[in-house]
Amino acid sequence: MHNFTYHTKDNALLRAQRLADLLHCADHLAVSGSKDNARFIPVLVDIAADYAQALVNELDAGEVSVGKAAQGVCNG
């Protein structure tokens, strides 16, 4: 198990919670089966993908080395 420390200018936990909320909403719409609401699912997933990428970038940039095993993730 590796421990990592991050220093970020924004609240990474809040961004992760918003990401989870978007995915939950998309899942709820998909399960409901409503054809009227189905058009919103791709939009929610696209926004969630943007949040996920921003979160990864933020954590990657804010990672503080705590030992040899602590390395960042390269994501383009």
PyMOL Python script that loads the backbone (N, CA, C, O; Angstrom):
from pymol import cmd

cmd.read_pdbstr("""\
ATOM      1  N   MET A   1       0.841  -1.177   0.000  1.00  0.00           N
ATOM      2  CA  MET A   1       0.000   0.000   0.000  1.00  0.00           C
ATOM      3  C   MET A   1       0.884   1.237   0.000  1.00  0.00           C
ATOM      4  O   MET A   1       1.873   1.310   0.729  1.00  0.00           O
ATOM      5  N   HIS A   2       0.515   2.203  -0.824  1.00  0.00           N
ATOM      6  CA  HIS A   2       1.273   3.441  -0.922  1.00  0.00           C
ATOM      7  C   HIS A   2       0.426   4.592  -0.400  1.00  0.00           C
ATOM      8  O   HIS A   2      -0.780   4.651  -0.641  1.00  0.00           O
ATOM      9  N   ASN A   3       1.060   5.490   0.305  1.00  0.00           N
ATOM     10  CA  ASN A   3       0.390   6.702   0.767  1.00  0.00           C
ATOM     11  C   ASN A   3       0.848   7.866  -0.095  1.00  0.00           C
ATOM     12  O   ASN A   3       2.038   8.014  -0.370  1.00  0.00           O
ATOM     13  N   PHE A   4      -0.087   8.678  -0.511  1.00  0.00           N
ATOM     14  CA  PHE A   4       0.219   9.838  -1.333  1.00  0.00           C
ATOM     15  C   PHE A   4      -0.327  11.087  -0.662  1.00  0.00           C
ATOM     16  O   PHE A   4      -1.366  11.048  -0.004  1.00  0.00           O
ATOM     17  N   THR A   5       0.370  12.176  -0.833  1.00  0.00           N
ATOM     18  CA  THR A   5      -0.056  13.463  -0.314  1.00  0.00           C
ATOM     19  C   THR A   5      -0.217  14.414  -1.486  1.00  0.00           C
ATOM     20  O   THR A   5       0.603  14.432  -2.404  1.00  0.00           O
ATOM     21  N   TYR A   6      -1.285  15.206  -1.445  1.00  0.00           N
ATOM     22  CA  TYR A   6      -1.568  16.135  -2.530  1.00  0.00           C
ATOM     23  C   TYR A   6      -1.819  17.535  -1.980  1.00  0.00           C
ATOM     24  O   TYR A   6      -2.482  17.707  -0.958  1.00  0.00           O
ATOM     25  N   HIS A   7      -1.285  18.514  -2.665  1.00  0.00           N
ATOM     26  CA  HIS A   7      -1.563  19.916  -2.360  1.00  0.00           C
ATOM     27  C   HIS A   7      -2.194  20.509  -3.614  1.00  0.00           C
ATOM     28  O   HIS A   7      -1.535  20.661  -4.642  1.00  0.00           O
ATOM     29  N   THR A   8      -3.482  20.844  -3.516  1.00  0.00           N
ATOM     30  CA  THR A   8      -4.199  21.359  -4.677  1.00  0.00           C
ATOM     31  C   THR A   8      -4.807  22.711  -4.328  1.00  0.00           C
ATOM     32  O   THR A   8      -5.132  22.980  -3.172  1.00  0.00           O
ATOM     33  N   LYS A   9      -4.958  23.567  -5.353  1.00  0.00           N
ATOM     34  CA  LYS A   9      -5.546  24.884  -5.097  1.00  0.00           C
ATOM     35  C   LYS A   9      -7.063  24.809  -4.979  1.00  0.00           C
ATOM     36  O   LYS A   9      -7.675  25.649  -4.319  1.00  0.00           O
ATOM     37  N   ASP A  10      -7.674  23.812  -5.614  1.00  0.00           N
ATOM     38  CA  ASP A  10      -9.122  23.626  -5.532  1.00  0.00           C
ATOM     39  C   ASP A  10      -9.428  22.426  -4.638  1.00  0.00           C
ATOM     40  O   ASP A  10      -8.532  21.662  -4.280  1.00  0.00           O
ATOM     41  N   ASN A  11     -10.682  22.273  -4.289  1.00  0.00           N
ATOM     42  CA  ASN A  11     -11.113  21.186  -3.424  1.00  0.00           C
ATOM     43  C   ASN A  11     -11.314  19.919  -4.268  1.00  0.00           C
ATOM     44  O   ASN A  11     -12.350  19.755  -4.914  1.00  0.00           O
ATOM     45  N   ALA A  12     -10.326  19.038  -4.256  1.00  0.00           N
ATOM     46  CA  ALA A  12     -10.376  17.817  -5.061  1.00  0.00           C
ATOM     47  C   ALA A  12     -11.502  16.889  -4.607  1.00  0.00           C
ATOM     48  O   ALA A  12     -12.117  16.213  -5.432  1.00  0.00           O
ATOM     49  N   LEU A  13     -11.772  16.852  -3.320  1.00  0.00           N
ATOM     50  CA  LEU A  13     -12.859  16.008  -2.813  1.00  0.00           C
ATOM     51  C   LEU A  13     -14.201  16.490  -3.345  1.00  0.00           C
ATOM     52  O   LEU A  13     -15.036  15.679  -3.746  1.00  0.00           O
ATOM     53  N   LEU A  14     -14.415  17.796  -3.351  1.00  0.00           N
ATOM     54  CA  LEU A  14     -15.666  18.343  -3.882  1.00  0.00           C
ATOM     55  C   LEU A  14     -15.806  18.021  -5.362  1.00  0.00           C
ATOM     56  O   LEU A  14     -16.898  17.684  -5.821  1.00  0.00           O
ATOM     57  N   ARG A  15     -14.705  18.122  -6.121  1.00  0.00           N
ATOM     58  CA  ARG A  15     -14.749  17.793  -7.553  1.00  0.00           C
ATOM     59  C   ARG A  15     -15.109  16.312  -7.733  1.00  0.00           C
ATOM     60  O   ARG A  15     -15.889  15.970  -8.622  1.00  0.00           O
ATOM     61  N   ALA A  16     -14.551  15.444  -6.904  1.00  0.00           N
ATOM     62  CA  ALA A  16     -14.856  14.012  -6.992  1.00  0.00           C
ATOM     63  C   ALA A  16     -16.325  13.747  -6.633  1.00  0.00           C
ATOM     64  O   ALA A  16     -16.972  12.901  -7.251  1.00  0.00           O
ATOM     65  N   GLN A  17     -16.843  14.462  -5.646  1.00  0.00           N
ATOM     66  CA  GLN A  17     -18.246  14.294  -5.269  1.00  0.00           C
ATOM     67  C   GLN A  17     -19.173  14.757  -6.387  1.00  0.00           C
ATOM     68  O   GLN A  17     -20.189  14.115  -6.655  1.00  0.00           O
ATOM     69  N   ARG A  18     -18.835  15.862  -7.039  1.00  0.00           N
ATOM     70  CA  ARG A  18     -19.649  16.348  -8.159  1.00  0.00           C
ATOM     71  C   ARG A  18     -19.607  15.357  -9.319  1.00  0.00           C
ATOM     72  O   ARG A  18     -20.615  15.122  -9.985  1.00  0.00           O
ATOM     73  N   LEU A  19     -18.443  14.788  -9.548  1.00  0.00           N
ATOM     74  CA  LEU A  19     -18.299  13.766 -10.584  1.00  0.00           C
ATOM     75  C   LEU A  19     -19.209  12.578 -10.289  1.00  0.00           C
ATOM     76  O   LEU A  19     -19.919  12.095 -11.170  1.00  0.00           O
ATOM     77  N   ALA A  20     -19.182  12.116  -9.051  1.00  0.00           N
ATOM     78  CA  ALA A  20     -20.039  10.996  -8.652  1.00  0.00           C
ATOM     79  C   ALA A  20     -21.515  11.356  -8.795  1.00  0.00           C
ATOM     80  O   ALA A  20     -22.312  10.519  -9.221  1.00  0.00           O
ATOM     81  N   ASP A  21     -21.892  12.583  -8.448  1.00  0.00           N
ATOM     82  CA  ASP A  21     -23.290  13.019  -8.588  1.00  0.00           C
ATOM     83  C   ASP A  21     -23.728  13.018 -10.048  1.00  0.00           C
ATOM     84  O   ASP A  21     -24.840  12.595 -10.361  1.00  0.00           O
ATOM     85  N   LEU A  22     -22.859  13.491 -10.945  1.00  0.00           N
ATOM     86  CA  LEU A  22     -23.195  13.497 -12.368  1.00  0.00           C
ATOM     87  C   LEU A  22     -23.403  12.075 -12.898  1.00  0.00           C
ATOM     88  O   LEU A  22     -24.348  11.810 -13.641  1.00  0.00           O
ATOM     89  N   LEU A  23     -22.515  11.176 -12.507  1.00  0.00           N
ATOM     90  CA  LEU A  23     -22.647   9.790 -12.954  1.00  0.00           C
ATOM     91  C   LEU A  23     -23.888   9.128 -12.357  1.00  0.00           C
ATOM     92  O   LEU A  23     -24.552   8.331 -13.021  1.00  0.00           O
ATOM     93  N   HIS A  24     -24.195   9.457 -11.114  1.00  0.00           N
ATOM     94  CA  HIS A  24     -25.403   8.923 -10.477  1.00  0.00           C
ATOM     95  C   HIS A  24     -26.652   9.415 -11.211  1.00  0.00           C
ATOM     96  O   HIS A  24     -27.586   8.647 -11.444  1.00  0.00           O
ATOM     97  N   CYS A  25     -26.660  10.678 -11.565  1.00  0.00           N
ATOM     98  CA  CYS A  25     -27.796  11.246 -12.285  1.00  0.00           C
ATOM     99  C   CYS A  25     -27.954  10.576 -13.657  1.00  0.00           C
ATOM    100  O   CYS A  25     -29.065  10.230 -14.058  1.00  0.00           O
ATOM    101  N   ALA A  26     -26.845  10.397 -14.367  1.00  0.00           N
ATOM    102  CA  ALA A  26     -26.888   9.730 -15.675  1.00  0.00           C
ATOM    103  C   ALA A  26     -27.407   8.304 -15.523  1.00  0.00           C
ATOM    104  O   ALA A  26     -28.213   7.846 -16.333  1.00  0.00           O
ATOM    105  N   ASP A  27     -26.950   7.606 -14.494  1.00  0.00           N
ATOM    106  CA  ASP A  27     -27.415   6.243 -14.242  1.00  0.00           C
ATOM    107  C   ASP A  27     -28.913   6.226 -13.933  1.00  0.00           C
ATOM    108  O   ASP A  27     -29.643   5.366 -14.427  1.00  0.00           O
ATOM    109  N   HIS A  28     -29.357   7.161 -13.130  1.00  0.00           N
ATOM    110  CA  HIS A  28     -30.781   7.245 -12.779  1.00  0.00           C
ATOM    111  C   HIS A  28     -31.637   7.452 -14.030  1.00  0.00           C
ATOM    112  O   HIS A  28     -32.685   6.827 -14.187  1.00  0.00           O
ATOM    113  N   LEU A  29     -31.177   8.336 -14.914  1.00  0.00           N
ATOM    114  CA  LEU A  29     -31.921   8.576 -16.157  1.00  0.00           C
ATOM    115  C   LEU A  29     -31.930   7.340 -17.045  1.00  0.00           C
ATOM    116  O   LEU A  29     -32.942   7.025 -17.670  1.00  0.00           O
ATOM    117  N   ALA A  30     -30.800   6.639 -17.098  1.00  0.00           N
ATOM    118  CA  ALA A  30     -30.712   5.433 -17.932  1.00  0.00           C
ATOM    119  C   ALA A  30     -31.630   4.336 -17.403  1.00  0.00           C
ATOM    120  O   ALA A  30     -32.295   3.650 -18.178  1.00  0.00           O
ATOM    121  N   VAL A  31     -31.664   4.176 -16.101  1.00  0.00           N
ATOM    122  CA  VAL A  31     -32.484   3.125 -15.496  1.00  0.00           C
ATOM    123  C   VAL A  31     -33.969   3.459 -15.599  1.00  0.00           C
ATOM    124  O   VAL A  31     -34.806   2.560 -15.693  1.00  0.00           O
ATOM    125  N   SER A  32     -34.294   4.739 -15.581  1.00  0.00           N
ATOM    126  CA  SER A  32     -35.713   5.133 -15.635  1.00  0.00           C
ATOM    127  C   SER A  32     -36.364   4.738 -16.956  1.00  0.00           C
ATOM    128  O   SER A  32     -37.574   4.517 -17.008  1.00  0.00           O
ATOM    129  N   GLY A  33     -35.577   4.647 -18.017  1.00  0.00           N
ATOM    130  CA  GLY A  33     -36.101   4.221 -19.302  1.00  0.00           C
ATOM    131  C   GLY A  33     -36.877   5.284 -20.060  1.00  0.00           C
ATOM    132  O   GLY A  33     -37.439   5.002 -21.119  1.00  0.00           O
ATOM    133  N   SER A  34     -36.916   6.483 -19.544  1.00  0.00           N
ATOM    134  CA  SER A  34     -37.645   7.564 -20.216  1.00  0.00           C
ATOM    135  C   SER A  34     -36.884   8.005 -21.464  1.00  0.00           C
ATOM    136  O   SER A  34     -35.727   8.420 -21.394  1.00  0.00           O
ATOM    137  N   LYS A  35     -37.554   7.906 -22.590  1.00  0.00           N
ATOM    138  CA  LYS A  35     -36.914   8.310 -23.850  1.00  0.00           C
ATOM    139  C   LYS A  35     -36.719   9.822 -23.918  1.00  0.00           C
ATOM    140  O   LYS A  35     -35.792  10.301 -24.571  1.00  0.00           O
ATOM    141  N   ASP A  36     -37.586  10.569 -23.249  1.00  0.00           N
ATOM    142  CA  ASP A  36     -37.444  12.029 -23.230  1.00  0.00           C
ATOM    143  C   ASP A  36     -36.170  12.457 -22.504  1.00  0.00           C
ATOM    144  O   ASP A  36     -35.511  13.414 -22.909  1.00  0.00           O
ATOM    145  N   ASN A  37     -35.832  11.756 -21.445  1.00  0.00           N
ATOM    146  CA  ASN A  37     -34.653  12.116 -20.661  1.00  0.00           C
ATOM    147  C   ASN A  37     -33.371  11.464 -21.166  1.00  0.00           C
ATOM    148  O   ASN A  37     -32.278  11.852 -20.755  1.00  0.00           O
ATOM    149  N   ALA A  38     -33.490  10.485 -22.046  1.00  0.00           N
ATOM    150  CA  ALA A  38     -32.314   9.758 -22.536  1.00  0.00           C
ATOM    151  C   ALA A  38     -31.335  10.677 -23.262  1.00  0.00           C
ATOM    152  O   ALA A  38     -30.137  10.395 -23.298  1.00  0.00           O
ATOM    153  N   ARG A  39     -31.822  11.756 -23.831  1.00  0.00           N
ATOM    154  CA  ARG A  39     -30.925  12.669 -24.557  1.00  0.00           C
ATOM    155  C   ARG A  39     -29.957  13.396 -23.640  1.00  0.00           C
ATOM    156  O   ARG A  39     -28.940  13.918 -24.098  1.00  0.00           O
ATOM    157  N   PHE A  40     -30.266  13.436 -22.336  1.00  0.00           N
ATOM    158  CA  PHE A  40     -29.399  14.112 -21.384  1.00  0.00           C
ATOM    159  C   PHE A  40     -28.233  13.237 -20.917  1.00  0.00           C
ATOM    160  O   PHE A  40     -27.241  13.756 -20.405  1.00  0.00           O
ATOM    161  N   ILE A  41     -28.339  11.947 -21.086  1.00  0.00           N
ATOM    162  CA  ILE A  41     -27.315  11.023 -20.582  1.00  0.00           C
ATOM    163  C   ILE A  41     -25.948  11.292 -21.203  1.00  0.00           C
ATOM    164  O   ILE A  41     -24.974  11.412 -20.459  1.00  0.00           O
ATOM    165  N   PRO A  42     -25.822  11.394 -22.531  1.00  0.00           N
ATOM    166  CA  PRO A  42     -24.499  11.661 -23.106  1.00  0.00           C
ATOM    167  C   PRO A  42     -23.908  12.996 -22.639  1.00  0.00           C
ATOM    168  O   PRO A  42     -22.694  13.119 -22.477  1.00  0.00           O
ATOM    169  N   VAL A  43     -24.760  13.977 -22.427  1.00  0.00           N
ATOM    170  CA  VAL A  43     -24.292  15.278 -21.953  1.00  0.00           C
ATOM    171  C   VAL A  43     -23.725  15.147 -20.548  1.00  0.00           C
ATOM    172  O   VAL A  43     -22.647  15.664 -20.253  1.00  0.00           O
ATOM    173  N   LEU A  44     -24.458  14.453 -19.683  1.00  0.00           N
ATOM    174  CA  LEU A  44     -23.983  14.253 -18.312  1.00  0.00           C
ATOM    175  C   LEU A  44     -22.676  13.464 -18.273  1.00  0.00           C
ATOM    176  O   LEU A  44     -21.773  13.771 -17.494  1.00  0.00           O
ATOM    177  N   VAL A  45     -22.592  12.452 -19.117  1.00  0.00           N
ATOM    178  CA  VAL A  45     -21.368  11.637 -19.168  1.00  0.00           C
ATOM    179  C   VAL A  45     -20.193  12.464 -19.692  1.00  0.00           C
ATOM    180  O   VAL A  45     -19.076  12.326 -19.194  1.00  0.00           O
ATOM    181  N   ASP A  46     -20.428  13.318 -20.685  1.00  0.00           N
ATOM    182  CA  ASP A  46     -19.367  14.184 -21.198  1.00  0.00           C
ATOM    183  C   ASP A  46     -18.868  15.159 -20.133  1.00  0.00           C
ATOM    184  O   ASP A  46     -17.664  15.375 -19.990  1.00  0.00           O
ATOM    185  N   ILE A  47     -19.800  15.739 -19.395  1.00  0.00           N
ATOM    186  CA  ILE A  47     -19.414  16.655 -18.317  1.00  0.00           C
ATOM    187  C   ILE A  47     -18.652  15.903 -17.232  1.00  0.00           C
ATOM    188  O   ILE A  47     -17.656  16.403 -16.711  1.00  0.00           O
ATOM    189  N   ALA A  48     -19.117  14.706 -16.894  1.00  0.00           N
ATOM    190  CA  ALA A  48     -18.430  13.883 -15.897  1.00  0.00           C
ATOM    191  C   ALA A  48     -17.019  13.535 -16.355  1.00  0.00           C
ATOM    192  O   ALA A  48     -16.094  13.518 -15.544  1.00  0.00           O
ATOM    193  N   ALA A  49     -16.843  13.256 -17.651  1.00  0.00           N
ATOM    194  CA  ALA A  49     -15.514  12.957 -18.183  1.00  0.00           C
ATOM    195  C   ALA A  49     -14.597  14.162 -18.052  1.00  0.00           C
ATOM    196  O   ALA A  49     -13.417  14.015 -17.731  1.00  0.00           O
ATOM    197  N   ASP A  50     -15.135  15.358 -18.300  1.00  0.00           N
ATOM    198  CA  ASP A  50     -14.337  16.576 -18.124  1.00  0.00           C
ATOM    199  C   ASP A  50     -13.938  16.758 -16.667  1.00  0.00           C
ATOM    200  O   ASP A  50     -12.797  17.116 -16.376  1.00  0.00           O
ATOM    201  N   TYR A  51     -14.869  16.515 -15.749  1.00  0.00           N
ATOM    202  CA  TYR A  51     -14.561  16.605 -14.316  1.00  0.00           C
ATOM    203  C   TYR A  51     -13.493  15.581 -13.931  1.00  0.00           C
ATOM    204  O   TYR A  51     -12.575  15.889 -13.170  1.00  0.00           O
ATOM    205  N   ALA A  52     -13.618  14.372 -14.458  1.00  0.00           N
ATOM    206  CA  ALA A  52     -12.652  13.319 -14.131  1.00  0.00           C
ATOM    207  C   ALA A  52     -11.268  13.698 -14.620  1.00  0.00           C
ATOM    208  O   ALA A  52     -10.289  13.526 -13.892  1.00  0.00           O
ATOM    209  N   GLN A  53     -11.166  14.214 -15.846  1.00  0.00           N
ATOM    210  CA  GLN A  53      -9.864  14.606 -16.377  1.00  0.00           C
ATOM    211  C   GLN A  53      -9.276  15.760 -15.575  1.00  0.00           C
ATOM    212  O   GLN A  53      -8.080  15.768 -15.285  1.00  0.00           O
ATOM    213  N   ALA A  54     -10.106  16.731 -15.218  1.00  0.00           N
ATOM    214  CA  ALA A  54      -9.638  17.858 -14.415  1.00  0.00           C
ATOM    215  C   ALA A  54      -9.157  17.384 -13.045  1.00  0.00           C
ATOM    216  O   ALA A  54      -8.157  17.884 -12.530  1.00  0.00           O
ATOM    217  N   LEU A  55      -9.860  16.428 -12.461  1.00  0.00           N
ATOM    218  CA  LEU A  55      -9.465  15.883 -11.163  1.00  0.00           C
ATOM    219  C   LEU A  55      -8.126  15.163 -11.261  1.00  0.00           C
ATOM    220  O   LEU A  55      -7.251  15.356 -10.416  1.00  0.00           O
ATOM    221  N   VAL A  56      -7.965  14.336 -12.286  1.00  0.00           N
ATOM    222  CA  VAL A  56      -6.704  13.621 -12.485  1.00  0.00           C
ATOM    223  C   VAL A  56      -5.550  14.609 -12.681  1.00  0.00           C
ATOM    224  O   VAL A  56      -4.479  14.454 -12.095  1.00  0.00           O
ATOM    225  N   ASN A  57      -5.785  15.619 -13.510  1.00  0.00           N
ATOM    226  CA  ASN A  57      -4.747  16.619 -13.752  1.00  0.00           C
ATOM    227  C   ASN A  57      -4.382  17.369 -12.472  1.00  0.00           C
ATOM    228  O   ASN A  57      -3.208  17.613 -12.194  1.00  0.00           O
ATOM    229  N   GLU A  58      -5.407  17.730 -11.698  1.00  0.00           N
ATOM    230  CA  GLU A  58      -5.179  18.453 -10.451  1.00  0.00           C
ATOM    231  C   GLU A  58      -4.382  17.615  -9.459  1.00  0.00           C
ATOM    232  O   GLU A  58      -3.445  18.108  -8.831  1.00  0.00           O
ATOM    233  N   LEU A  59      -4.757  16.353  -9.321  1.00  0.00           N
ATOM    234  CA  LEU A  59      -4.037  15.475  -8.397  1.00  0.00           C
ATOM    235  C   LEU A  59      -2.619  15.186  -8.894  1.00  0.00           C
ATOM    236  O   LEU A  59      -1.680  15.126  -8.101  1.00  0.00           O
ATOM    237  N   ASP A  60      -2.471  15.010 -10.187  1.00  0.00           N
ATOM    238  CA  ASP A  60      -1.149  14.753 -10.744  1.00  0.00           C
ATOM    239  C   ASP A  60      -0.221  15.935 -10.503  1.00  0.00           C
ATOM    240  O   ASP A  60       0.938  15.754 -10.127  1.00  0.00           O
ATOM    241  N   ALA A  61      -0.726  17.136 -10.716  1.00  0.00           N
ATOM    242  CA  ALA A  61       0.088  18.341 -10.527  1.00  0.00           C
ATOM    243  C   ALA A  61       0.359  18.619  -9.058  1.00  0.00           C
ATOM    244  O   ALA A  61       1.376  19.224  -8.717  1.00  0.00           O
ATOM    245  N   GLY A  62      -0.549  18.181  -8.179  1.00  0.00           N
ATOM    246  CA  GLY A  62      -0.416  18.491  -6.760  1.00  0.00           C
ATOM    247  C   GLY A  62       0.226  17.415  -5.917  1.00  0.00           C
ATOM    248  O   GLY A  62       0.304  17.546  -4.696  1.00  0.00           O
ATOM    249  N   GLU A  63       0.691  16.343  -6.559  1.00  0.00           N
ATOM    250  CA  GLU A  63       1.279  15.239  -5.794  1.00  0.00           C
ATOM    251  C   GLU A  63       2.604  15.660  -5.183  1.00  0.00           C
ATOM    252  O   GLU A  63       3.463  16.229  -5.855  1.00  0.00           O
ATOM    253  N   VAL A  64       2.753  15.372  -3.903  1.00  0.00           N
ATOM    254  CA  VAL A  64       3.971  15.675  -3.175  1.00  0.00           C
ATOM    255  C   VAL A  64       4.698  14.362  -2.927  1.00  0.00           C
ATOM    256  O   VAL A  64       4.117  13.416  -2.394  1.00  0.00           O
ATOM    257  N   SER A  65       5.943  14.303  -3.306  1.00  0.00           N
ATOM    258  CA  SER A  65       6.709  13.074  -3.145  1.00  0.00           C
ATOM    259  C   SER A  65       6.895  12.761  -1.665  1.00  0.00           C
ATOM    260  O   SER A  65       7.338  13.602  -0.883  1.00  0.00           O
ATOM    261  N   VAL A  66       6.547  11.530  -1.303  1.00  0.00           N
ATOM    262  CA  VAL A  66       6.710  11.080   0.083  1.00  0.00           C
ATOM    263  C   VAL A  66       7.626   9.869   0.155  1.00  0.00           C
ATOM    264  O   VAL A  66       7.742   9.242   1.208  1.00  0.00           O
ATOM    265  N   GLY A  67       8.265   9.540  -0.929  1.00  0.00           N
ATOM    266  CA  GLY A  67       9.165   8.393  -0.948  1.00  0.00           C
ATOM    267  C   GLY A  67       9.446   7.960  -2.367  1.00  0.00           C
ATOM    268  O   GLY A  67       8.929   8.543  -3.320  1.00  0.00           O
ATOM    269  N   LYS A  68      10.270   6.931  -2.506  1.00  0.00           N
ATOM    270  CA  LYS A  68      10.660   6.453  -3.831  1.00  0.00           C
ATOM    271  C   LYS A  68       9.474   5.951  -4.652  1.00  0.00           C
ATOM    272  O   LYS A  68       9.442   6.154  -5.866  1.00  0.00           O
ATOM    273  N   ALA A  69       8.501   5.302  -4.015  1.00  0.00           N
ATOM    274  CA  ALA A  69       7.409   4.669  -4.748  1.00  0.00           C
ATOM    275  C   ALA A  69       6.351   5.674  -5.217  1.00  0.00           C
ATOM    276  O   ALA A  69       5.507   5.330  -6.044  1.00  0.00           O
ATOM    277  N   ALA A  70       6.382   6.887  -4.710  1.00  0.00           N
ATOM    278  CA  ALA A  70       5.358   7.876  -5.065  1.00  0.00           C
ATOM    279  C   ALA A  70       5.698   8.530  -6.395  1.00  0.00           C
ATOM    280  O   ALA A  70       6.653   9.302  -6.489  1.00  0.00           O
ATOM    281  N   GLN A  71       4.919   8.221  -7.418  1.00  0.00           N
ATOM    282  CA  GLN A  71       5.132   8.781  -8.743  1.00  0.00           C
ATOM    283  C   GLN A  71       3.802   9.247  -9.298  1.00  0.00           C
ATOM    284  O   GLN A  71       2.759   8.668  -8.993  1.00  0.00           O
ATOM    285  N   GLY A  72       3.833  10.287 -10.110  1.00  0.00           N
ATOM    286  CA  GLY A  72       2.621  10.836 -10.707  1.00  0.00           C
ATOM    287  C   GLY A  72       2.134   9.986 -11.863  1.00  0.00           C
ATOM    288  O   GLY A  72       2.828   9.084 -12.332  1.00  0.00           O
ATOM    289  N   VAL A  73       0.955  10.285 -12.300  1.00  0.00           N
ATOM    290  CA  VAL A  73       0.338   9.598 -13.428  1.00  0.00           C
ATOM    291  C   VAL A  73       0.413  10.531 -14.624  1.00  0.00           C
ATOM    292  O   VAL A  73       0.037  11.699 -14.522  1.00  0.00           O
ATOM    293  N   CYS A  74       0.881  10.044 -15.729  1.00  0.00           N
ATOM    294  CA  CYS A  74       0.917  10.873 -16.954  1.00  0.00           C
ATOM    295  C   CYS A  74      -0.410  10.711 -17.672  1.00  0.00           C
ATOM    296  O   CYS A  74      -0.784   9.605 -18.063  1.00  0.00           O
ATOM    297  N   ASN A  75      -1.107  11.797 -17.839  1.00  0.00           N
ATOM    298  CA  ASN A  75      -2.399  11.784 -18.520  1.00  0.00           C
ATOM    299  C   ASN A  75      -2.449  12.983 -19.429  1.00  0.00           C
ATOM    300  O   ASN A  75      -2.286  14.112 -18.966  1.00  0.00           O
ATOM    301  N   GLY A  76      -2.673  12.769 -20.727  1.00  0.00           N
ATOM    302  CA  GLY A  76      -2.674  13.880 -21.666  1.00  0.00           C
ATOM    303  C   GLY A  76      -3.944  14.398 -22.027  1.00  0.00           C
ATOM    304  O   GLY A  76      -4.026  15.339 -22.818  1.00  0.00           O
TER     305      GLY A  76
END
""", "prot")
cmd.dss("prot")
cmd.show_as("cartoon", "prot")
cmd.util.cbc("prot")
cmd.orient("prot")
